[in-house]
Amino acid sequence: MDILIMKIGGSIQDKLPGSFYQMIAQLQQTKKCYPLIVHGGGPMINTLLEKLAIPTKFVDGLRVTTKEVLTVVEMVLSGSINNEIVTQCQIKQLQAIGLSGIDHGLLKVKPVQTIEAIGFVGEVTEVNTAFLMELLENNIIPVISPIGMDETGQHYNINGDMAASAIAKALGGKLAFISNVPGVMKQQKDKSNVYSSLTQVEAEQLIKEKIITDGMIPKVRSAIGSLSVQMKQAVILNGLEPEDIANYLKGNEVGTKFIYKEEVAYV
């Protein structure tokens, strides 16, 4: 049975309709997939940082994470947001467990290396897949907060998209970024169209042309980075249209798919 790793963006988490979680329940009950959720929480983190007068900035879509910022990030991600998603799952009779990457050595990390100093931002080096599979095979949905730890016990903020990508790659599952947009958009005159598929070369060109910008950059690069011979596809889907998930699993054209082969994108 397929494993479906769903990354729920912070911008849509509190806007997801009840039908979204009902769709997940149907997929699990009909054994269409093992669902797994990774979540972000950028907007709520921004709000709390502002209230606390803690400055924050981004470098290439990654939040610069000082010790002060890290404390707030953990509070929001592993606390309120994680609990809310687990609650919504339980309402729909889904057995879910809230976890951070710290729990049971779930996500081991090392610092992200960039030209600019970005503080305690980590990238995943190892995923405890045996632990996750034990939960999934017992019909328990892991709801994962993207916080990781290195060998010294230092905690790190992980970009949620990158965490989801690493988990999907480790499990060999299908990766879906649940967003508030139907995919990567292209403005054409008076209307916007969705790129139905993109290769790595095409996506990087759109970043260069600033068609893909801001927080969409790590999302797209995470989707591309998850691709391999074993995992040839990832997708960005609209969480406000929950049936898109079922259609994707059926192989229908929906959202923006990122493909391993160098195929031509079409709109």
N, C-alpha and C positions, 0 to 999 in steps of 0.2 A: 504494500500500500504506500502511496506517495506521502511524503512529509511536506506540508505546506508551511513555510516560514513567512509570517506576515509581519511586516514592519509598519506599525501604526504611528504616523507622524503626530507630533504635538499639536500641530495646527488643526487637526481634524478629530483628535481623540474625544473631545467633549461634544462633538457635533454628530458622531456616528449614530444612526438611527438604531432602534431596538432590532430592526430586521437584519442588521449586520451580524449581531451575535446569534440571532435565530438561524441565519444562513450557516454560520460556523457549526452550530448544533446539528443542523441537517447533514452537513458534510461529514461530521464525525459519526453520527448515528447510522448513516447509510454506508459507512466505511469507504467513502470517497477519498479520504486523506486523514493523516494525523495532523491536526492543527497545532501550531506553535506561534506565540506572539512575542515580538520584541517591540518595545515602545520608546518614543522620545518624550520630549516635554519642553521644548524650547520656549514657547510663549509664556508658560507658567513660570519657568525659571527666570525669564526676563522681567516679569512682573514683580517677583519677589526680590530680585537683585535691585530693581529700581526703588522699591519700598525701603530697602535696607541701605540705599545709597552706595551700593558696591558697583564700581565701574565694570563694564563688560564689553568685549569687542571680538570680532571674528577675523580669522585669516583663512582665506579660501574655503569658507563655509564651516570651519572648525572653531569652536568657542575657545578663546584663550582662558585657561583655567588655573587661577591662582589658588592658594589654600582656602581663602575666603570663598571664592566662587565654588570650589569643589564641595565645601560644606553645604552650600545652598543646593547645588546640583543633586547631591545624594539625598538631601531632605525631600526634594520635590520628586525625583525619579523613583527612588526606592520606597518613598512614603506615599504621598497622596495619589499620584497618578497610578502607580502599580496597584494600590488597593482599590481604586475606582474601577480599573479594567477587570480585576478579579471579581469584584462585586457584580459588574454587568454580566460576566460569564455565569456566575452562580444564579442570577435571576433567571437565566435561560436554561437552568438545570445542567449547566456544564460544570464538570469538576475541574477547577483551575487552581494552580498554586503560584503565588507570587514569589519571584526569586530575583536577586541581583546576581551579577557575574561573580560576586564574592562568594556566594553560597556554594558549598561543596566543591570549591575550586572550579566553578563553572567556566569562567573566562579568565585565562591567564594572559597578561599583557606585557608589553614593553612600551617605553615612551615613543610617541610619534616624532620622527625627525623632520623638521622643516627648516627653511632658511631663517624664519623668524622664531623667536622663543614663544612657545604657546603654553608653557607650564605643564600641569598634570593631565595631559591628554594622551591616552594610550591606544595602541593597536593590538588586536588579538593575536596571540601566538599559539594558543592551544585552547581547544574546547573539550569539555568533559562530555563526550558524546554518549558514553555508556550510561551515565546518569540520566541524560535527556531521553534516551531510548527506553529506559526502564519506566519513566513517567509516561511517555507516549503510548507504550504498549499496554499500560494499565488505564488507558483512556483519561489521563490527567493532562490538562493543557498547561504547559509552562508559560508563564507570563514574565518576561525577562526585562529587568532594568539594566541598561547598558553601563554598568560600573564594573571595573575589573581590578585585579590586584597583581602586583609583580612578586618576585621571589622574596623581597624584603618585607612584604606586608603593606607597601604603599598602595593606596587606592588611586585609581585613574578614571577620569571621565572618558567614555568612549562615544564617538559619534554613533547614534543609533543605527543609521544606515549601514555603517561599516561593521557594527556588531552583528546585525542581521545577516549581512553578506558572509561574514566569517562562519557563523553558525550554519547557514545554508550550505556553504562549501564543505564544511566538516561532516555534515549529515548526508550530503548528496541529495538535498531536497529541492523543491521548487521554491523560488523566492519571489514574493509579491510585496511591493511597496504600496501601502494603502495611503493614498493622499487625498487632498481636497480638489485635485485636478484630474482630468481623465488621462493624462499622460504628458509627454513633452509636446508643447504647443508651438506651432508656427503661424505667425500672423501673415495673412495674405489679403491685402486690400482691406475690406471691411469685415472679414471673418477670420476666425482662428481654426486651424486644422490640427489634428493629432498625427504625429509620426507614428505609424503602426508598428514599425520596426527600425532599429538602428544597430549598426555594427560599432565596434570600438572606434574605428577610424572616423566614421561619420559623426559619432557623438562628440569626440574630441574637437572636430571641426566646428560643431555648433557651439561648443564652449569658447573656442577661439573667436568666433564671430559674435559672442555675447548674446546668442539666442537662448542658450542655457546659462543661467546666472545664479548667484547667491546660494541658498540652501539646496537648490536643485543640483548643483555641481557634485557635492559628495554623494547624493542619492544616485546620480547617473554613474559616477565613477565606482561606487560600491556595487551597483548592478553589473557593470562591466567586469570589475575585479572578481566577482563571484563565478564568472563563466570559466568553464574548462571542458575538456573532452567528456568528462562525466556529467557536467552540468552545463548544458548548451544554451540555456535560456533563463532570463529573469524578466520581470514585468512591473510597470507602474500602473496601478489600478485606482479607480475612483471609489473611495469608501462610501460615498453617498449613494452609490448604485450597487448594493450588495450582490445583486445577481451577476455582476461582472466577475466575481470570484468563481462562481459555478461555471460560467461560460468559459473562463480561462482554463479551468481544469478539464473541460470538455474539448479543448483545443480550438475554440472559436476565436476569431479575431477581435480582440478587445484590449484597450490600453496601449501603452508603448512597450513592445517586447525588445529586449536586448539579446542579440543572437551571437553565438560563437563563430559561426561561419561568416565569411566576408560576402554577405549578400547585399543587394541593393535595397535601400529603404524606400518605402512607398507611402503615400499619404491617402 
